[in-house]
Amino acid sequence: MTRPILGIETTCDETSAAVLDAHGAILGLVIHSQDVHRVYGGVVPELAARDHLRRIEPVVEAALGEAGVRRGDLGAIAVAAAPGLIGALLVGVTWSRAAAFALAIPLVPVHHMEGHLFGPVLEDPDAVPPFVALLVSGGHTLLLWVPEWGRYHLLGETRDDAAGEAFDKVARILGLTYPGGPAIERAAAEGDAARYRFPRPLLGRKGGAGSGRGARAGLFDFSFSGLKTAVARTVADVESPARLEAERPHLAASFQEAVVDVLAGKTLAAARAMGCERVLVGGGVAANRALKARLLGAVGPGGRLFAASPRLSMDNGAMIARAGMYRLQRGDFGGLAEASARAPIPGVVRR
């Protein structure tokens, strides 16, 4: 492909469009984050879909303007078609189908989590397989072995709450704002992580910190529901609002430390099991500085950690466009793109 590609992302509460050139460089990127959900402490699907409907056209226009590209210059459109909130997905997929038809150019459906795999590539050309990938977001927590693009071995996944979902729920318990990840990280900066000892679910002998057999037994799976409950019970024991105010930074720091211990511990154990010191982390939770610092400090002198900047860790059209370029080059497109709330990453198998 020699012409620019447009990427569209509307899986949850970000409306985003991006234009990449034929070499994968970002020419224009616009991300509109929906603030209305702060009122409710979490994403309201109906409100998300309606806001995408209002915003998608101006967001696309702004991205094209930033890139200096006209619609007629585009060579293809990539759209996040799964997984996500079905109403939100339908807005992006329907708009993209209509635009691709009108422009007579290919439409490439992209899996949202494969998009997160390609996020770090946008800033680091060395972020290529082989690597162990930790994908952590509001709705997903996945651990993958990626020997090459298009071959994804599922080592572990969440059995209940995703990591980002746990951050949001604990933030609500602590009286912090939505989204929970940044709010907890800010509060934790002022706290003592050793003040409370919260559980590290499925970490240790039962959590895959040993040999490679753990992947086949599901021992690299994650669980954060019990950790969330432990925080809730601790907060319930706090005697007064004044004491909760004083303890909030320590509770946030202790919770964050527990999540980081689990995510980093399992990821590094998986890297040892696969015999690979190259680790990629993607998704919104990948922007957490404590998580990146822990992984960076443990990959070893011969290893590498690949992580996108905070802006490209959040849901964005650039990662969708970059994954779409890969799928387009493989010829993995054609027919009508269909929105799906739940779908596996193409090519994924449980190891």
MOPEWO-V348485 format. One record per residue. RES is the residue in one letter. PSI is psi as a letter, one per 20 degrees, with the letter a starting at -180 (none if undefined). Layout:
RES_PSI / RES_PSI
This chain:
M_p / T_i / R_r / P_q / I_q / L_p / G_p / I_p / E_o / T_k / T_h / C_d / D_k / E_p / T_o / S_q / A_q / A_q / V_p / L_q / D_a / A_i / H_j / G_j / A_q / I_p / L_h / G_p / L_p / V_p / I_o / H_o / S_p / Q_o / D_i / V_h / H_i / R_h / V_h / Y_i / G_j / G_r / V_p / V_o / P_g / E_g / L_h / A_g / A_g / R_h / D_h / H_g / L_h / R_h / R_h / I_g / E_g / P_h / V_g / V_g / E_g / A_g / A_g / L_g / G_g / E_h / A_i / G_k / V_p / R_q / R_h / G_i / D_i / L_q / G_i / A_r / I_p / A_p / V_p / A_o / A_i / A_q / P_r / G_a / L_p / I_g / G_g / A_g / L_g / L_h / V_g / G_g / V_g / T_g / W_g / S_h / R_g / A_g / A_g / A_h / F_g / A_h / L_i / A_l / I_r / P_q / L_p / V_o / P_p / V_p / H_p / H_g / M_h / E_h / G_g / H_h / L_h / F_i / G_g / P_h / V_h / L_h / E_i / D_o / P_i / D_i / A_m / V_q / P_q / P_q / F_r / V_p / A_p / L_o / L_o / V_p / S_a / G_h / G_i / H_q / T_o / L_q / L_o / L_q / W_p / V_n / P_h / E_r / W_p / G_i / R_o / Y_o / H_o / L_o / L_h / G_q / E_r / T_q / R_i / D_d / D_p / A_r / A_g / G_h / E_h / A_g / F_g / D_g / K_g / V_h / A_g / R_g / I_h / L_i / G_k / L_r / T_r / Y_q / P_q / G_h / G_g / P_h / A_g / I_h / E_g / R_g / A_h / A_h / A_h / E_j / G_r / D_o / A_i / A_i / R_h / Y_q / R_n / F_q / P_q / R_n / P_p / L_j / L_q / G_b / R_h / K_i / G_j / G_k / A_j / G_c / S_r / G_i / R_i / G_h / A_g / R_h / A_j / G_j / L_i / F_j / D_r / F_q / S_p / F_i / S_g / G_h / L_g / K_g / T_h / A_g / V_g / A_g / R_h / T_g / V_h / A_h / D_i / V_p / E_h / S_q / P_h / A_h / R_h / L_g / E_g / A_h / E_i / R_g / P_h / H_h / L_g / A_g / A_g / S_g / F_g / Q_g / E_h / A_g / V_g / V_g / D_g / V_g / L_g / A_g / G_g / K_h / T_g / L_h / A_h / A_h / A_g / R_g / A_h / M_i / G_k / C_p / E_j / R_p / V_p / L_p / V_p / G_r / G_r / G_h / V_i / A_i / A_i / N_p / R_h / A_h / L_g / K_h / A_g / R_g / L_g / L_h / G_i / A_i / V_i / G_q / P_h / G_j / G_r / R_q / L_p / F_p / A_p / A_r / S_r / P_g / R_h / L_i / S_h / M_r / D_p / N_q / G_h / A_g / M_h / I_g / A_g / R_g / A_h / G_h / M_g / Y_g / R_h / L_g / Q_h / R_i / G_j / D_m / F_r / G_q / G_a / L_p / A_p / E_p / A_p / S_p / A_h / R_p / A_q / P_q / I_p / P_p / G_j / V_p / V_q / R_p / R_none
